[in-house]
Amino acid sequence: MNVFISWSKNLSKECAEILRDWIKCTLQASEPWVSSKDIDKGSLWFNEINDQLKDTKVGIVCLTKENKSNPWILFESGALAKGLSANRVCTFLIDLTPADLANPLAQFNHTMPNQEGMKSLLSTINKELGENALDDRILDQVFETYWPLFEKKFNEVIRDSPASDELEPTRSSDDILTEILYTTRTLDKRIRFLEKRTSGFHVNSDFSTVALNDRIVMLVNKGLQPEEIAMELEDIAPKEYVMNVAISLYKNRKYKDVSIEKPTIK
């Protein structure tokens, strides 16, 4: 089972390699992959990485202050996120906190380099191993054995890493609030979409079918096209229903060139 570890810049690369070796030691059925070591000499790196991404079950993005806006990190993160239903994407925050991240990286599961965070990450990977997954009791024992090794190597890398010359700018309150609003709206739209798919025809509880048809009639009489009406009412009822009613009414209005009557509900 492949675990894709993404990195960019020196500190991120060193931590990715430590993470790769540690995961392999703790979960031997896994196949952690880091591009700095695992691409064969002479192979086409872009094709090789794409092949690895296609077979990945868990993705880990190693983030630092200096690489969080790097195009390569964003490319690999986006490629991992294409399979959200099957893949699990985690950020490994080396010298960051979740509040330091903006979208799209802010939407992933975040792992801090502490005992609790690393135990959670290991559990996530273990669950994806299927028949090869370790029992929780064994996983706890393995983690307790190998955690000190990871902690020691990670702290050495952080200690020896040169300090950044530039002070990391603090995100403004407006920036954080804007991100929260964007994320909330995105989740709300996804939830409404799933509800419509699973429940068949659905009209917003604030509108009856009669009230919905009244609204469509009003918008047709105002001269809006069916597509515009469907967009106007996308939060109230399924697009297909609104389009069908609007097209029927629009055709009737076009031929009669008068205001139309409300459709009869049977």
MONORVEN-V391293 format. One record per pair of residues at least 6 apart in sequence whose ideal C-beta (glycine too) atoms are under 6 Angstrom apart, sorted by the first residue. I is the first residue (numbers start at 0). J is the second residue. D is the distance in Angstrom with one decimal. If there is no record, write none. Layout:
i = {I,I}
j = {J,J}
d = {D,D}
This chain:
i = {0,0,0,0,1,1,1,1,2,2,2,3,3,3,3,4,4,4,4,4,4,5,5,6,6,6,7,7,7,7,8,8,10,10,11,11,11,12,13,14,14,15,15,16,17,17,19,19,21,22,22,23,24,25,25,25,26,26,28,28,29,32,34,38,38,52,56,57,57,57,58,58,58,59,59,60,60,61,62,62,62,63,63,64,64,66,79,79,80,87,88,89,89,90,90,91,92,92,97,102,110,110,112,118,121,125,125,125,195,195,202,202,202,203,206,209,211,212,213,215,215,216,218,219,219,219,220,225,225,225,225,228,229,229,229,232,248,251,252}
j = {29,56,127,128,30,32,54,55,29,31,57,32,51,55,58,15,18,19,31,33,59,60,75,12,15,61,66,69,71,72,65,66,63,160,61,63,66,35,156,61,93,33,61,33,152,153,31,33,149,29,31,31,145,121,141,145,124,125,128,131,124,51,48,44,47,78,127,87,124,127,79,86,88,89,91,76,90,91,90,92,95,93,94,94,167,72,86,88,88,123,107,108,110,107,109,110,109,111,109,178,116,120,153,142,142,132,133,138,201,237,208,211,236,235,235,264,236,262,261,244,245,261,228,248,249,252,258,242,245,246,249,245,238,241,242,241,259,259,259}
d = {5.5,5.1,5.8,5.4,5.0,6.0,5.0,4.7,5.4,4.3,4.7,5.6,5.7,4.2,4.7,4.8,5.9,5.7,5.9,4.8,4.9,4.6,4.1,4.7,3.9,4.6,4.1,4.4,5.0,4.8,5.2,4.5,5.1,5.0,4.4,5.1,5.2,5.6,4.9,5.3,5.3,5.0,4.7,5.9,4.9,6.0,4.4,4.7,4.6,5.8,4.5,5.5,5.5,6.0,5.1,5.0,5.9,6.0,5.2,3.7,6.0,5.4,6.0,5.4,5.1,4.8,4.4,4.9,5.2,5.6,3.7,6.0,4.5,5.2,5.4,5.3,4.9,4.8,5.3,5.7,5.7,4.8,5.4,5.6,4.7,5.5,5.8,4.8,5.7,5.7,4.8,4.7,5.2,5.0,5.1,5.0,5.8,5.7,4.7,5.9,4.6,4.7,5.8,5.6,5.8,5.0,5.7,5.7,5.4,5.6,5.9,5.6,4.8,4.5,5.4,5.7,5.5,5.3,6.0,5.2,5.5,5.1,4.7,4.7,5.7,6.0,5.1,5.3,3.9,4.9,5.7,4.5,4.7,4.6,5.0,5.1,5.4,5.3,4.9}
